[in-house]
Amino acid sequence: MIPMVFLAALSLAFNMAVQSERIPSFDDDVLSSGEKIQMEKADSVDRRIKIYTEASKRIQKNLQEAVSVNNFLFVPAYLKKWTRLLVRSLEDIEANLKPEKKNKNLIKYEIQVRKSLEAIRDYRMQAPVEQQDAFDSCLARAESVRKKFVEKIFPQ
C-alpha cells in the first residue's frame, strides 16, 4: 500500500514539474534586484507581466532622465536593456499565456510599450547622429514585439 502511495505522489510531482511554466532567466542587469526577487515569487505569467510592465516603466524613466539633461552617454545601454526585457517577456508570454481570454495585464503592458515607443521616437530627434542606429534598432525590435503582444490580445 505504501509503495503505491509513494509512486502516485512521485508521479504527480513529476507531472507538475514537466507542466510548470517556462520562465526566462534574467541573469543580467535587465531587472533590478527587487524585480528579480518578485520574479522568483511570481507563480503565474499574469504576475510576471506586471513585473515586466514595472521594469519597462523604470527603464523608460531612466531614459527620460538621461535625455532631459542631454546626457546621452548611457542611452544606448538603456535602449538595449529595454529591448532585452521586451524580447524575454515576449518569450515568457508566448510560452505560458493561455489564449482563452484577454489578459488585462498584457493589455496594460502593450499600452505602456506603445507609449514608450512614442517617447523614444521623440528622444531620437534629440540624440546625437552616432546614436541614430541604436535608436532605429531599438524602435524596430520593440515595435515587432509590441505587434506580437497585440496578436496575443486579439488572436485571429
N, C-alpha and C positions, 0 to 999 in steps of 0.2 A: 504494500500500500504506500509506504513512504517513498520508494523509488518512483512510483507513478506520479506522485505529487511533485517530487523534485524535477522529474522530466518535464512535466507540464509547466512548472514555473520557469525552468530553463528555456523551454520553447517560447514562452511568452516574452521573456526578456530578450531573446534573440530576435523575435519578430519586431519588437519595439525598436531595437537598435537598428535594424535594417530599414524600417519605415520612418525613422526620425528624419527631421528636416536637415538638408544640407545648408550649412551656414558658411558663407565665405569668410576666410580669415583676413583680419586686418592687422598684419604684423608690422606695418609701417606707421607713419605719422598721420594717416588719414583721419583716424578717430582720436579724440582726446582720451586721457586715461579714464575719466569719468564715463565717457561713452563706451569705452571697452568694457568696463565693469557692468554697465547696463546691458550690453550685448550678451555677456555671459549669463545674465539672469533672464534675458528675454526668451520666453518659451514659445513664441509664435512669430511668424513673419509679420503679422499685423503690428506687434510691439516693436519689431526691428525697423519697420517702415517709419515709425515715429522717431526713432533714434536717427535714422538716415536723414529725415527732414530737419531735425535739430542740428545735426552735423553740417548739413548743407547751409543752413542759416548762419552758423558760426563761421564757416569758411567765407561765405559771402560778406559777412560783416568785416572780417579781416581784409578782404579785398577792397571793400568800400573805404575802409580807414586808410589803407595804403594809397589808394588813388586820390582821396580827398586832400592829402598832403603832398601829392606829386612824388611819392616815394615808390617808384616802380621797380626797385631792386628785387623785391620778393614776389612780385605779381606773377611771373611765370610759374613759380613754385606753387602758389595758391591755385592757379588755373589747373595745373597737373593734379594737385591733391583733390580738387573738386571733381575733375574728370574721373579719377580712380574711384572716388566714392560713388559716383553715379554708375559706373560700369559694374562695380562689385555689388551694389544694391540691386541693380537690374538682374544680375545672375541669381541672387537670392530670391527675388520676386518671381522670376520666371520658373525657378525650380520648385518653389514652395507655395505660391499663392494659388488658392483654389479658384477656378473660373466661374463658380456658380453664381456669385453675386458681386456687385460693385463694391469695392473696398474704399471706404471713406478716407482712410489714412493715405491710400495710394492717390486718391483724387487730390488731397491736400498737398501731398509731396509733388505731384505733377504741377500744380499751380505754383508752388514755391520755385520749382525748377524753371518754369516758364518766366516768372518774374525775374529770376536771377539771370536768365538769358538776355532779357531786355536790358538789365543793368550792365551786363558785361559788354553788350553792343555799344552802350554809351561810354563805358570805360575805354573801349578800343579806340574811340575817337581821340582820347586824350593821351593815349600810350605813345611811347617813342616808336619810331619806324622799325627799329630792330626787334620789337616785340610783337609786331603785327601778325607774324606767322604763328606765334604761341596763342594769340587770341583766336585766330581763324581756326586753328586745330581744335582748340577747346570748344568753340562755338559749334563746329560741325559735329564733333563727337557727342556733346551734350544734347544737341537737337535730335540726333539719332536716338539716343537713349530716351529722351522725352517722348518721341513718337512711339516708341515701344511701350512706354507707360500708358499712353492713350490707347494703344491696341489692346492692352490688358484690361483697361477700364471699359472699353467699348469693343468687345470681341465681334468679329464678323460672323 
